[in-house]
Amino acid sequence: MLLTIFIGIIGLDIVVLVHEIGHLLVAKLMGISVEAFSVGMGKKLFSLRYGETEYRLSLFPIGGYCKMKGEEQFTRAIREKSNSISHEDGSIFSASPLRRIATYLAGPLFNILFAIIVLSIIWFTGFTINTYSNRIVLLSDYPEIFLSEDNPADIAGLHTGDKIVQINYAEISNYSDLQEIIYASPGKKLSIEVERDSRNIVLEITPRLNNETGAGQIGVSPWIDPLIERVEPGSSAFIGGLEEGDYIISANGIPVENYLDIFRILSSKPEYLKLSVLRGKIINERTLVPVYNDDGNVDLGLVFRSITVTSENLNIPEAVAKGTMETVNTFIMTAKSIYLLFRGVDVKKAVSGPIRISYYVGEIASSSFREGIKRGFTTIFRFLSIISIALGFANLLPIPIFDGGLILFTSIELIRRKPLRPGIFYRYQSIGFFIIIIIFFFTTYSDISFLFSK
């Protein structure tokens, strides 16, 4: 887990440094002096001065900062209870409001630009994803596994075995297409076209809000044939003699049609799992000894066959257009997620801090690189682009200390055509600092609880 978090911290640092580089470059462009630019926080380990700026490597490898000239003048004005901050060339407070707004805005904009560039490159070079077919299984058909009732899928009239071919006239060719639309549509009525018994029918469905994630859900799982793609070394399945390409026909004498049938049988915690397996044209009998954890869950060490979807090859203009559109859609989704926080979402589970984000980044990196170098970099940078967009959006919120709060404060100066008193700015920043401390302790507690649950 420590290695996972360390890898995640590096990924998160990339996104934060992109933000701070935006402030650095635009501040210099606006004639504002940058006294220090640090990779990491805390005690300075190493530094190099180039021009007016000291570039630092600091002790804690989390994030970084861009220190602009003006802090001393501001502190002096507060100490002397002055009505204004003394002018000094290169100071952030001596720059015009428009130059300051441009400097504050640069961080979030660089995060957005980073996402556009990354996603455009991914669309240009092409990518593959592993997913499943658009055939579904109702979770309500497996009450032994899923505690769910009145699912939107049941209310809409979906059946296990249905193939979802369209949602709101958008073609659905695999389960990822289905997820993308459903997750983004909690509370929104959707028109859904289903293929059933060689005929197509149209139904209406309204995804329900998942209070833990803020995503939409309808109560379905992909239909996954019990065809083994990989057996984890040392697992129960490995010891039991299962191999890649085996097709599980039955378990403990009960026919198996999809992977959930196996877990339905395991829900009663049998001591042994006797499988009938088709290998080539021969049926073999294999016996597994399931190992259950404290929560009663079991991991047999099986990975079932998925389908691989490869993106189309795009030229540079098409790739940039796709990357930009994906960035815009993700930005809109991030904005909607703020609204969902006020609709009963469990904030402790839905909101992540730096620790949990680092864990997710590291976990995704560790798992995706097993599928190959290109797949690994594609997956991790796609995820980092999402985090970058979220960071850019969060910093645009009008919260004191955040870039959005500084932009709001400076915009008031621009409208009034005279600077606000240092004391007012100090109180404004103090409120922001208090808010940040509350958020920090809340997310840290939530993140640590998450790690202990892992």
C-alpha positions in Angstrom: 0.0 0.0 0.0 2.9 2.4 0.8 4.3 2.0 -2.7 0.8 2.6 -4.2 0.5 5.9 -2.2 4.0 6.9 -3.2 3.3 6.4 -6.9 0.0 8.3 -6.3 1.8 11.2 -4.7 4.0 11.6 -7.7 0.9 11.6 -10.0 -0.8 14.2 -7.8 2.3 16.3 -7.7 2.3 16.5 -11.5 -1.2 18.1 -11.5 -0.4 20.5 -8.7 2.9 21.6 -10.3 1.1 22.3 -13.6 -1.2 24.6 -11.6 1.7 26.4 -9.9 3.7 26.7 -13.2 0.7 28.5 -14.6 1.0 31.1 -11.8 4.8 31.3 -12.3 4.7 31.9 -16.0 1.9 34.4 -16.1 3.1 36.3 -13.1 6.4 36.9 -14.8 4.5 37.8 -18.0 2.5 40.4 -16.0 5.7 41.9 -14.5 5.1 40.4 -11.0 8.2 39.1 -9.3 8.2 35.5 -8.2 10.5 35.1 -5.2 10.3 31.3 -4.8 9.0 28.4 -6.7 9.0 25.1 -4.7 8.5 21.5 -5.7 7.2 20.0 -2.4 6.4 21.7 0.9 8.1 22.3 4.2 11.8 22.6 4.8 14.0 23.5 1.8 16.4 20.7 0.8 18.0 22.2 -2.3 17.7 25.4 -4.2 18.9 27.1 -7.3 18.5 30.8 -8.1 17.8 31.8 -11.7 17.2 35.5 -12.2 14.9 36.8 -9.5 13.4 33.5 -8.5 14.7 30.8 -6.2 13.7 27.3 -7.3 13.4 24.9 -4.4 13.1 21.2 -3.7 11.4 20.9 -0.3 11.2 18.1 2.2 7.6 16.8 1.8 6.9 15.7 -1.8 3.3 16.9 -1.8 2.4 19.7 -4.1 4.3 22.9 -4.3 3.9 26.6 -4.2 4.7 29.8 -6.1 5.6 32.7 -3.7 5.1 36.1 -5.3 6.6 39.4 -4.1 4.4 41.4 -1.9 4.0 39.4 1.3 6.3 41.7 3.3 4.5 44.8 2.2 1.2 43.3 3.1 2.5 42.1 6.5 3.9 45.6 7.2 0.6 47.2 6.3 -1.3 44.9 8.7 1.2 45.5 11.5 1.0 49.3 11.0 -2.8 49.3 10.5 -2.3 51.2 7.3 -5.2 51.9 4.9 -3.1 50.8 1.9 -0.2 48.6 0.9 3.0 50.5 0.0 3.9 50.4 -3.7 6.9 48.5 -4.7 8.0 47.4 -8.2 7.2 43.8 -8.9 4.8 43.4 -6.0 1.6 41.5 -6.6 -0.3 44.3 -4.8 1.3 47.0 -7.0 0.1 45.3 -10.2 -3.2 46.5 -11.8 -6.3 44.4 -10.9 -6.5 43.0 -14.4 -2.9 41.8 -14.2 -3.6 40.2 -10.8 -6.7 38.5 -12.1 -4.8 37.1 -15.0 -2.1 35.7 -12.6 -4.7 34.1 -10.3 -6.6 32.7 -13.2 -3.5 31.1 -14.8 -3.3 28.2 -12.3 -6.8 26.8 -13.0 -6.5 27.5 -16.8 -3.2 25.6 -17.0 -5.0 22.7 -15.3 -7.7 22.8 -18.0 -5.0 23.2 -20.7 -3.1 20.2 -19.3 -6.2 18.0 -19.6 -6.9 19.2 -23.1 -3.3 18.4 -24.2 -3.3 15.0 -22.4 -6.6 13.9 -23.8 -5.8 15.1 -27.3 -2.6 13.1 -27.3 -4.5 10.0 -26.1 -7.1 10.4 -28.8 -4.4 10.9 -31.4 -2.2 7.9 -30.4 -5.2 5.7 -29.8 -6.2 3.6 -26.8 -7.9 0.4 -25.8 -10.2 -0.3 -22.9 -11.4 -3.6 -21.4 -15.1 -3.7 -20.8 -18.0 -6.1 -21.2 -20.9 -6.5 -23.6 -24.1 -4.4 -23.4 -26.1 -7.4 -22.1 -27.2 -6.9 -18.5 -28.1 -8.8 -15.4 -30.6 -7.4 -12.9 -29.1 -7.1 -9.4 -32.6 -7.9 -7.9 -32.3 -11.4 -9.4 -29.4 -12.0 -6.9 -30.8 -11.0 -3.5 -28.2 -13.3 -1.8 -25.5 -10.9 -3.0 -27.1 -7.5 -3.4 -29.2 -5.7 -0.9 -31.3 -3.8 -3.4 -35.0 -3.3 -3.9 -37.1 -1.0 -6.1 -34.2 -0.6 -8.5 -34.9 1.7 -11.5 -34.1 -1.2 -13.8 -37.0 -3.2 -12.3 -39.4 -0.3 -12.3 -38.6 0.4 -16.0 -39.3 -3.3 -16.9 -35.8 -4.4 -17.8 -35.0 -8.2 -17.7 -31.9 -10.2 -17.1 -30.4 -11.0 -20.5 -31.6 -7.8 -22.2 -29.2 -6.0 -24.5 -29.3 -2.2 -24.1 -28.7 -0.8 -27.6 -29.6 2.9 -27.2 -30.0 5.5 -24.5 -31.5 8.8 -25.6 -30.7 7.8 -29.2 -27.0 7.4 -28.4 -25.7 4.0 -29.5 -24.6 1.6 -26.8 -22.2 -1.0 -28.0 -20.6 -2.1 -24.7 -21.0 -1.8 -21.0 -18.7 1.3 -20.7 -21.0 3.2 -23.0 -23.9 2.3 -20.7 -21.9 3.4 -17.6 -20.9 6.7 -19.0 -24.5 7.8 -19.6 -26.1 6.3 -16.5 -23.4 7.6 -14.1 -23.9 11.1 -15.3 -27.7 11.1 -15.2 -29.0 10.7 -11.6 -32.6 11.8 -11.4 -32.8 12.4 -15.2 -35.5 10.5 -17.2 -33.9 8.5 -20.0 -35.3 6.8 -23.1 -33.7 3.4 -23.3 -34.0 0.9 -26.3 -33.6 -2.7 -25.4 -33.1 -5.8 -27.6 -35.1 -8.7 -26.1 -36.0 -12.0 -27.8 -35.0 -10.7 -31.3 -37.2 -7.6 -31.0 -36.5 -4.1 -29.8 -38.6 -2.3 -27.2 -38.3 1.3 -25.8 -38.6 1.9 -22.1 -38.2 4.9 -19.8 -35.8 4.8 -16.9 -34.6 7.3 -14.2 -31.3 6.5 -12.7 -31.1 6.7 -8.9 -28.5 8.8 -7.1 -25.9 6.7 -5.4 -25.4 8.5 -2.1 -21.8 7.2 -1.6 -20.5 8.2 -5.0 -22.8 10.8 -6.4 -23.2 8.8 -9.6 -26.4 7.5 -11.2 -27.3 3.8 -10.8 -30.1 1.6 -12.2 -29.4 -1.7 -10.5 -27.7 -3.7 -13.2 -24.5 -5.6 -13.7 -22.8 -6.6 -17.0 -23.6 -10.1 -18.2 -20.1 -11.8 -17.9 -19.8 -15.3 -19.3 -17.9 -17.7 -16.9 -15.0 -18.0 -19.3 -11.7 -17.7 -17.5 -9.2 -15.1 -18.9 -6.6 -15.2 -16.1 -5.9 -17.1 -12.9 -4.0 -15.3 -10.2 -0.9 -17.3 -9.0 -1.3 -18.7 -5.5 -5.0 -18.2 -5.5 -7.7 -20.8 -4.7 -8.5 -21.1 -8.4 -4.7 -21.7 -9.2 -4.4 -24.3 -6.5 -7.6 -26.0 -7.7 -6.1 -26.4 -11.2 -8.2 -23.9 -13.2 -6.5 -22.5 -16.3 -7.0 -19.7 -18.8 -9.7 -20.7 -21.4 -11.7 -22.9 -19.0 -15.4 -22.4 -19.1 -17.3 -23.0 -15.9 -20.5 -25.1 -16.6 -21.7 -25.7 -13.0 -20.8 -25.1 -9.4 -21.8 -27.5 -6.6 -24.1 -29.1 -9.1 -25.9 -25.9 -10.0 -25.8 -24.6 -13.6 -23.7 -21.5 -14.1 -24.8 -19.0 -16.9 -22.9 -15.9 -15.8 -20.3 -15.0 -13.2 -22.9 -13.9 -10.6 -24.2 -17.5 -10.4 -20.9 -18.5 -8.9 -21.0 -15.8 -6.3 -24.7 -16.6 -5.4 -23.4 -20.1 -4.5 -20.5 -18.6 -2.5 -22.9 -16.4 -0.6 -23.8 -19.4 1.6 -20.1 -19.8 2.4 -19.6 -23.5 1.3 -16.4 -25.2 2.5 -15.7 -26.5 -1.0 -16.6 -25.3 -4.4 -16.9 -28.2 -6.9 -16.8 -27.0 -10.5 -17.5 -28.7 -13.8 -15.2 -27.0 -16.3 -15.2 -27.3 -20.1 -11.6 -27.3 -21.3 -11.6 -27.7 -25.1 -14.1 -30.5 -25.7 -13.5 -32.3 -22.4 -15.4 -31.6 -19.1 -13.2 -31.7 -16.1 -14.1 -31.7 -12.4 -12.2 -29.3 -10.1 -12.5 -28.6 -6.4 -11.7 -25.2 -4.9 -11.3 -24.3 -1.2 -12.7 -20.7 -0.9 -11.0 -18.4 1.6 -13.3 -15.9 3.2 -12.2 -12.6 4.8 -13.6 -11.1 7.9 -16.5 -9.5 6.0 -17.4 -12.8 4.5 -16.2 -11.9 1.0 -14.1 -14.3 -1.1 -11.6 -13.8 -3.9 -11.1 -17.0 -5.9 -8.3 -15.4 -8.0 -10.3 -15.5 -11.2 -10.5 -12.9 -14.0 -13.3 -13.5 -16.5 -13.0 -12.8 -20.2 -13.7 -9.2 -21.1 -13.9 -7.5 -24.5 -11.3 -5.0 -25.8 -12.5 -1.8 -27.4 -10.0 0.1 -29.5 -10.5 3.8 -30.4 -10.6 5.0 -33.9 -7.4 6.7 -35.3 -7.9 10.4 -35.4 -5.8 13.1 -37.0 -4.5 16.1 -35.0 -7.5 18.5 -35.5 -10.0 15.7 -34.7 -8.0 14.6 -31.7 -7.8 18.1 -30.3 -11.5 18.5 -30.8 -12.2 15.3 -29.0 -9.8 16.1 -26.2 -11.4 19.6 -25.8 -14.9 18.2 -25.8 -14.0 15.6 -23.2 -12.4 18.2 -21.0 -15.5 20.5 -21.3 -17.8 17.6 -20.4 -15.7 16.6 -17.4 -15.7 20.2 -16.2 -19.5 20.3 -16.5 -19.7 17.0 -14.6 -17.5 18.4 -11.9 -19.7 21.4 -11.5 -22.8 19.2 -11.2 -21.1 17.2 -8.5 -21.1 20.3 -6.3 -24.9 20.4 -6.6 -25.1 16.7 -5.8 -23.4 17.4 -2.4 -26.7 19.1 -1.4 -28.9 16.2 -2.5 -28.1 13.7 0.3 -24.7 12.4 -0.9 -22.6 10.9 1.9 -19.9 13.5 2.0 -17.5 11.3 4.0 -17.5 8.7 1.2 -18.0 10.9 -1.9 -15.4 13.6 -1.1 -11.7 12.6 -1.3 -8.6 14.3 0.1 -5.0 14.2 -1.0 -4.3 10.8 0.7 -7.2 9.0 -0.9 -6.6 10.6 -4.3 -3.0 9.6 -4.1 -4.1 6.0 -3.3 -6.5 5.9 -6.3 -3.8 7.3 -8.6 -1.3 4.7 -7.4 -3.7 1.9 -7.5 -4.7 2.7 -11.1 -1.1 3.0 -12.1 -0.1 -0.3 -10.5 -3.0 -2.2 -12.1 -2.9 -0.6 -15.5 0.8 -1.1 -16.1 0.3 -4.8 -15.8 -1.5 -4.6 -19.1 1.5 -3.0 -20.8 3.4 0.3 -20.9 1.2 2.2 -23.3 -2.0 1.0 -21.5 -0.5 2.1 -18.2 0.5 5.6 -19.3 -2.8 6.1 -21.1 -4.9 5.1 -18.1 -2.9 7.0 -15.5 -2.7 10.2 -17.6 -6.4 10.0 -18.4 -7.1 9.8 -14.7 -4.7 12.7 -13.9 -6.5 14.8 -16.5 -9.7 14.3 -14.6 -8.0 15.3 -11.3 -6.5 18.3 -13.1 -9.9 19.5 -14.2 -11.3 19.0 -10.7 -8.4 21.0 -9.2 -8.9 23.8 -11.7 -12.6 23.9 -11.1 -12.2 23.8 -7.3 -9.7 26.7 -7.4 -12.2 28.8 -9.4 -14.8 28.6 -6.5 -15.1 32.0 -4.7 -13.6 30.7 -1.5 -11.0 32.9 0.3 -7.4 31.8 -0.3 -8.5 29.9 -3.4 -7.8 31.5 -6.8 -11.5 32.1 -7.3 -11.7 34.0 -4.0 -8.7 36.2 -4.9 -10.3 36.8 -8.3 -13.5 37.9 -6.6 -11.7 40.1 -4.2 -9.7 41.8 -7.0 -12.8 42.2 -9.2 -14.4 44.2 -6.4 -11.3 46.5 -6.4 -11.7 46.8 -10.2 -15.3 47.8 -9.9 -14.7 50.2 -7.0 -11.6 51.6 -8.8 -9.7 51.7 -5.5 -8.0 49.0 -3.4 -9.7 47.5 -0.4 -8.1 48.0 3.0 -5.4 45.5 4.0 -7.3 44.7 7.1 -10.4 43.7 5.1 -8.2 41.5 2.9 -6.6 40.0 6.0 -9.9 39.1 7.5 -11.1 37.7 4.2 -8.0 35.5 4.0 -8.4 34.4 7.6 -11.9 33.2 6.9 -10.5 31.2 3.9 -7.7 29.8 6.1 -10.3 28.6 8.6 -12.4 27.0 5.9 -9.3 25.2 4.5 -8.3 23.9 8.0 -11.8 22.4 8.4 -11.7 20.8 4.9 -8.2 19.5 5.6 -9.1 17.8 8.9 -12.4 16.5 7.5 -10.8 15.0 4.3 -7.8 13.6 6.3 -10.1 11.8 8.8 -12.2 10.5 5.9 -9.1 9.4 4.0 -7.5 7.6 6.9 -10.7 5.8 7.6 -10.8 4.8 4.0 -7.2 3.4 4.2 -7.9 1.5 7.3 -11.0 -0.1 5.6 -8.6 -1.2 2.9 
